[in-house]
Each structure stands twice: as C-alpha cells, then as structure tokens.
Amino acid sequence: MRKTVLLILLAVLIPAAAQSQPAAPQNGTLSIREGRGVVELNARGSMTGRVNGQLSITDPKPYDSKRPVVYGAAKTTYKNVRTTIYRGKNLRFRLIGARFELRIRGRAIFLSAIARGDGVIDGAGDPTANVYFDGTWSLNDSPPQSLPDTATPFDLAPATPQ
C-alpha cells in the first residue's frame, strides 16, 4: 500500500516540478543583407556571415574551446590576446556557442545571428555620394527595412507575440 501511495505521489509531483523550472532565456534574431556601413554586436549565440572590408572579433575567454572561425583574410592583425582584426574581400566567419564582440565595417555585409545581446547598426547610405541603397536588416522577426543612416542601438530579444 505504501509503495502505491508513494508512486502516485511521485507521479503527481515530478511533472509539477518540471513545469515550475524557469524557462531558458530566448534568443533574438538579426539578419542583414547586402549591408554597407558598420555593425557592432555583443552577443552570445550563433553568428555567421561575410563581408568585404574589416572584421574585428573580441573573445572575452580566448582560451576556452569555442574559437571564432574566419576564412579569406588577406591581412590578420592581433591587437591583443582577446582581439583580432581581419581585412580582406569575401571574409567569411562563424562564431558559435560563446559570447563574442563583433565589429563589421565594409560593403556586402551578410550577417545572420541567433543570439542574446545588443548592438549598434549604422548604414552608409548617402544620396550626395550616389549611395542610395545600403542594404536591409530585420531584427527579431520584424519585416526587412533599409539600414538606418544614423547609429541605431538595438537589443536581440525574442519576438513579441501579436
């Protein structure tokens, strides 16, 4: 009898305890297509992309197993133990599973990020210089829009239900 009562009690308490666990923080999304300008991102998660220009990556924990992967650099400069600057055409990069500070400056910026964090984006559109299209961006599942012409801060956060 005691075993039966104990089993019933466990069957009721285990699902209730599992539901009371706090939910893991949700990720936000950032997508940039054909960007031109500057993108700064300080986030933890997955970030992949390519650029013609300059890419600066700061790894706060440079000795862990999660290292940035960068291909196509014509020039690599080690600023210090944590920060590396890459320059070239068609730089391709992948940052996965850890917190990274990423700064992209150039043209043909393609970036896809699923992460938690914040950043700043500044498009380089200038009608006086005949630069009318500086790319599109989409933040947290919002519709794509033109890159802003002034530095605009943003937060990577889960999309709000409508």
N, C-alpha and C positions, 0 to 999 in steps of 0.2 A: 504494500500500500504506500509506504513512504517513497519507494522508488518511482511509483507512478505520479505521485504529487510533485516530486522533485523534477521529473521530466516535463510535466505540464508547466510548472513554474519557469523552468529554463526556456521552454518553447515560447512563452509569453515575453520574458524579459530580454532575450537575445535580440529579437527584431526591434524592440523598443529602444534598446541601447544603440543599435546600429543606426537608427534614424536620428538619434539625438547628437550624433557626431557633427561637428561643424563642417560645412561644405568647403572644399578646397577653393582657393581664390580662382576666379575665372580670368581667362586671357582676353585681351583685346586684339584687334586686327588692324594692320596698316598695309595698304597696297599703293605703290607708286609706279606709274607707267610713263615712260619717256620723259622723266623729270629733268629739269635743268635748274640748278641752284645749289642750295645747301640743305642737308638733312642731318639733324643730330638726334640720336636715340640712345637713351639709357634704360635698358630693359633686360629682363630675364625671360628666356624662352627660345624661340626659333626665329632666326633672321637670315634670309638668303637673298642674293641679288647680284647685280652687276652695274658697272659704271665706267665711263670714260672720264678719267680725272684722278682725284685723290681720295684715298680711303684711310682714315685713322681709326685704329681699334685699340681701346684700353681694356685690358683684362685685369680686374681687381685681384684675382687669385691666379697669377701666372703659372704656378707650379701644380695646379690640380690637373686632372686628366682631360678636362674639357678645353681644348685649344681651338682657336679660330683657324679656319681653313681658307686660304686665299690663293688663287691662281691668276697668272697673267701679268704679274707686276714687272714692269721694266726697271723700276728702282724701288728698293726697300730701305727705309731708314729706321733704325732702332733708337727712338727718342730716349727711352729709359727701360727698365725691366718690364714695366707694365704696358707701355705704349709703343706701337709700331705704326709707321706711316708707309703706305703703299701708293705708288704712282704708276699710271700706265693706261693703255687703251684696252677696253674689254676686260677690266678687273672683275673676277668672279669670286664671291665669298659666301661662306656658310658659317654661322655662329649658332650653336645648338646647346641647350641644356644648362647654361650658366648666365650670370649677369655680365653684360658687356656694355661699354660705352662706345658708340659708333658715330663717326662723323664722315659724311659723304659730301664731297664738293666736286661738281662737274656737270657733264651732259650725259644724256642717255642713261639716266638713273632708273633702274628697275629694282624695286625692293618689295619683298613680301615678308611680313613679320606677324607671328602669332606669339604674343608675349604680354607681360605685365610691366608697365613702366611709364616713362614720359619722354617728351622730346620737343624739338622745335623744327619747323619747316619754313623755308624761305625760297620761293621761286625766283627765277631770274628773268621774268618777262619784262620787256621794256620796249614799248612801241616806238620811242625815239631812235632806238638802235635796231629797228626792224625785227625784234624778237617778240612775236605775237603769241606763240604757243610755248609754254614752259612745262607742259606735262599735266597729268591728272593724278589725283590721290583720293583714296577712300579710307576713312577712319571708322573702325568699329562697325562695319557693315552698313555704313551710310552710302548713299549714291555717289559716284565719282564726280569730282569737281576740279576746276583748274587750281594749280598750285597757287597759294597766296603770294602777293607781291611784297609783303612785309613779313618779318619774322613772326610766326604764329606758334605759340606753345600748344601742346596737346597732351592728353592722357590716353594711354592704351587701357581700355576698360571694356568689360563685356557690353554688348549691345543691349539697350533697354527694350523690354518687350513693348509692343504697341497695342 
